Amino acid sequence: MLAAGRSVQVLEARNRPGGRAWTDPDTLGSPFDYGATWLHQAEQNGLAALAKGGFDHDTVRSHRCYIGSRPAGGAEMAEYDATYAAFHPRLAAARGTAPPDATAADYAPRGGEWDATVAHWEGPVICAAPLAAMDLRDFLDTQLGGPNLLLPEGIGGLLTRLAAGLPIAYGAAVQRLAWQEAGGVVAEGPFGRIAARAAIVTAPTAVLAAGAIRFAPELPADTAQAIHDLPLGLLNKVGLRAAGLDRLGLPPFAGLERRVQREEEAAMTFVAWPFARDHMMGFIGGEAAWALSRLGPDKAPAALLEHAFAELSLAYGPRAARALRREPALASDWGNDPWSLGAYSHARPGRAEARRILARSLGEGRLSFAGEACHPRFAATVGGAWASGEQAAAAVLATAGR
Ligand SMILES: Cc1cc2nc3c(=O)[nH]c(=O)nc-3n(C[C@H](O)[C@H](O)[C@H](O)COP(=O)(O)OP(=O)(O)OC[C@H]3O[C@@H](n4cnc5c(N)ncnc54)[C@H](O)[C@@H]3O)c2cc1C
């Protein structure tokens, strides 16, 4: 928009840029992303070209999976890999014949030794929600592949760099948006009133569904329904720093996980020592993450850190507590963050169309929605949010921006 010579004002509720991409640059001695971690599908990701030194994690990633307190052996890992390889083709094969409200769980293989572990990865860990909550076709349409870039500066670091010098007002939560005014739109909040030809709203769907922004007039019923049909799941992260030289036998960038018996087990996954730095990242998603989140903002981060130590102790016993520091340690709390209220979106069963409905502009281009939930292919990602924002800006320029 700025490049097209338009005047722009970004109204940002928080006191920082980046939203769900947020990097703490130094508490752990090196950058740690509380939110978005990889630039997925890098060749089609508009942010990849803007990143400094994006590193393809897939080229060095190794996995260790624990069964109780012992690592799975070679034959077991081969069985796990084979189970994983069969998962997506099985769901994809159902696309043509599945009923319109089919969920990803309806076609997920069951009963095998590794099926629950694969379901745990594909649901709570990757999609931040159980397979049964997700529309089958949306699940298939939004599958991601590599290259998966890790950024030395962090994804929040990248966005902070890109935001420098842009006309952003911080601490400027929009509370009311009149979008059918004669001249365009009027936004109201603690910043006062700002009038513009058009508005692009990128607040997360959970924030919109909670009514944080009052729209006047009310949104059309199908837009309001689309917001409701694209809820956010929850994924939270921890950052744990090594206490000494023990690296738990894990090489840099290694993945650590455990076999589960049920998809919804509160199991955590970890990525060890990115860029040979001395911290690990841990992830917890889905209902297990919500259960911790419900403890509230005062208790949830500490409870998650406690849980991360308990999880690592399953594999490493008391060695885990010796190898990793209790402080400083970081834990995200996206479920209690009023400007996200979750991690990223999935489509409710039967509601795959919701992404396209939400992305339609309203009021002859005066009002558009953008962000991860609006992208039918790269939903749930930073790259999808970026592309969706570019599309919305182009649409505004083509209509109300003239
Ligand atoms: C733990 C975690 C891990 C993730 N991992 C990855 C990953 O590896 N790769 C990946 O691509 N994606 C990942 N994601 C998802 C990714 O972070 C999001 O999809 C993406 O950042 C969403 O961008 P957005 O612009 O749509 O929304 P946001 O980043 O949420 O931006 C919306 C902005 O609107 C602001 N806002 C909200 N309400 C108001 C209001 N009323 N007035 C003014 N401003 C308001 C918010 O403060 C926010 O800054 C992860 C997310 C989480 C939480």
The ligand as an SDF file (V2000), in Angstrom:
LIG
                    3D

 53 58  0  0  0  0  0  0  0  0999 V2000
    3.4410  -21.7000   19.4670 C   0  0  0  0  0  0  0  0  0  0  0  0
    3.2280  -21.3790   18.0160 C   0  0  0  0  0  0  0  0  0  0  0  0
    4.0230  -21.9800   17.0600 C   0  0  0  0  0  0  0  0  0  0  0  0
    3.8380  -21.6790   15.7140 C   0  0  0  0  0  0  0  0  0  0  0  0
    4.6750  -22.2370   14.7880 N   0  0  0  0  0  0  0  0  0  0  0  0
    4.6220  -21.8060   13.5080 C   0  0  0  0  0  0  0  0  0  0  0  0
    5.6360  -22.1790   12.5910 C   0  0  0  0  0  0  0  0  0  0  0  0
    6.5840  -22.8900   12.9280 O   0  0  0  0  0  0  0  0  0  0  0  0
    5.5440  -21.7000   11.3190 N   0  0  0  0  0  0  0  0  0  0  0  0
    4.5260  -20.8860   10.9200 C   0  0  0  0  0  0  0  0  0  0  0  0
    4.5090  -20.4660    9.7510 O   0  0  0  0  0  0  0  0  0  0  0  0
    3.5670  -20.5150   11.7810 N   0  0  0  0  0  0  0  0  0  0  0  0
    3.5920  -20.9400   13.0620 C   0  0  0  0  0  0  0  0  0  0  0  0
    2.6710  -20.5140   13.9580 N   0  0  0  0  0  0  0  0  0  0  0  0
    1.5090  -19.7510   13.4800 C   0  0  0  0  0  0  0  0  0  0  0  0
    1.8560  -18.3150   13.1410 C   0  0  0  0  0  0  0  0  0  0  0  0
    2.4850  -17.7120   14.2360 O   0  0  0  0  0  0  0  0  0  0  0  0
    0.5600  -17.5760   12.8180 C   0  0  0  0  0  0  0  0  0  0  0  0
   -0.1840  -18.2950   11.8590 O   0  0  0  0  0  0  0  0  0  0  0  0
    0.8390  -16.2010   12.2290 C   0  0  0  0  0  0  0  0  0  0  0  0
    1.8230  -15.5150   12.9620 O   0  0  0  0  0  0  0  0  0  0  0  0
   -0.4620  -15.4170   12.2340 C   0  0  0  0  0  0  0  0  0  0  0  0
   -0.2490  -14.1410   11.6820 O   0  0  0  0  0  0  0  0  0  0  0  0
   -1.4930  -13.1600   11.5650 P   0  0  0  0  0  0  0  0  0  0  0  0
   -0.9660  -11.8980   10.9890 O   0  0  0  0  0  0  0  0  0  0  0  0
   -2.6230  -13.8430   10.9000 O   0  0  0  0  0  0  0  0  0  0  0  0
   -1.9810  -12.9240   13.0680 O   0  0  0  0  0  0  0  0  0  0  0  0
   -1.1750  -12.3110   14.2960 P   0  0  0  0  0  0  0  0  0  0  0  0
    0.2690  -12.6030   14.1910 O   0  0  0  0  0  0  0  0  0  0  0  0
   -1.8920  -12.7590   15.5120 O   0  0  0  0  0  0  0  0  0  0  0  0
   -1.3570  -10.7540   14.0930 O   0  0  0  0  0  0  0  0  0  0  0  0
   -2.5680  -10.1270   14.3900 C   0  0  0  0  0  0  0  0  0  0  0  0
   -2.2580   -8.8460   15.1350 C   0  0  0  0  0  0  0  0  0  0  0  0
   -3.4880   -8.2220   15.4890 O   0  0  0  0  0  0  0  0  0  0  0  0
   -3.3280   -7.6280   16.7520 C   0  0  0  0  0  0  0  0  0  0  0  0
   -4.6590   -7.4040   17.3150 N   0  0  0  0  0  0  0  0  0  0  0  0
   -5.5390   -8.3010   17.8250 C   0  0  0  0  0  0  0  0  0  0  0  0
   -6.6810   -7.6860   18.1820 N   0  0  0  0  0  0  0  0  0  0  0  0
   -6.5200   -6.3770   17.8840 C   0  0  0  0  0  0  0  0  0  0  0  0
   -7.3590   -5.2250   18.0210 C   0  0  0  0  0  0  0  0  0  0  0  0
   -8.5970   -5.2890   18.5230 N   0  0  0  0  0  0  0  0  0  0  0  0
   -6.8700   -4.0190   17.6190 N   0  0  0  0  0  0  0  0  0  0  0  0
   -5.6160   -3.9100   17.1070 C   0  0  0  0  0  0  0  0  0  0  0  0
   -4.7760   -4.9720   16.9620 N   0  0  0  0  0  0  0  0  0  0  0  0
   -5.2420   -6.1810   17.3450 C   0  0  0  0  0  0  0  0  0  0  0  0
   -2.4960   -8.6260   17.5160 C   0  0  0  0  0  0  0  0  0  0  0  0
   -1.8580   -8.0250   18.6130 O   0  0  0  0  0  0  0  0  0  0  0  0
   -1.5190   -9.1020   16.4410 C   0  0  0  0  0  0  0  0  0  0  0  0
   -0.3220   -8.3470   16.4610 O   0  0  0  0  0  0  0  0  0  0  0  0
    2.8220  -20.7830   15.3150 C   0  0  0  0  0  0  0  0  0  0  0  0
    2.0330  -20.1590   16.2730 C   0  0  0  0  0  0  0  0  0  0  0  0
    2.2250  -20.4580   17.6190 C   0  0  0  0  0  0  0  0  0  0  0  0
    1.3720  -19.7460   18.6380 C   0  0  0  0  0  0  0  0  0  0  0  0
  1  2  1  0
  2  3  1  0
  2 52  2  0
  3  4  2  0
  4  5  1  0
  4 50  1  0
  5  6  2  0
  6  7  1  0
  6 13  1  0
  7  8  2  0
  7  9  1  0
  9 10  1  0
 10 11  2  0
 10 12  1  0
 12 13  2  0
 13 14  1  0
 14 15  1  0
 14 50  1  0
 15 16  1  0
 16 17  1  0
 16 18  1  0
 18 19  1  0
 18 20  1  0
 20 21  1  0
 20 22  1  0
 22 23  1  0
 23 24  1  0
 24 25  2  0
 24 26  1  0
 24 27  1  0
 27 28  1  0
 28 29  2  0
 28 30  1  0
 28 31  1  0
 31 32  1  0
 32 33  1  0
 33 34  1  0
 33 48  1  0
 34 35  1  0
 35 36  1  0
 35 46  1  0
 36 37  1  0
 36 45  1  0
 37 38  2  0
 38 39  1  0
 39 40  1  0
 39 45  2  0
 40 41  1  0
 40 42  2  0
 42 43  1  0
 43 44  2  0
 44 45  1  0
 46 47  1  0
 46 48  1  0
 48 49  1  0
 50 51  2  0
 51 52  1  0
 52 53  1  0
M  END
$$$$
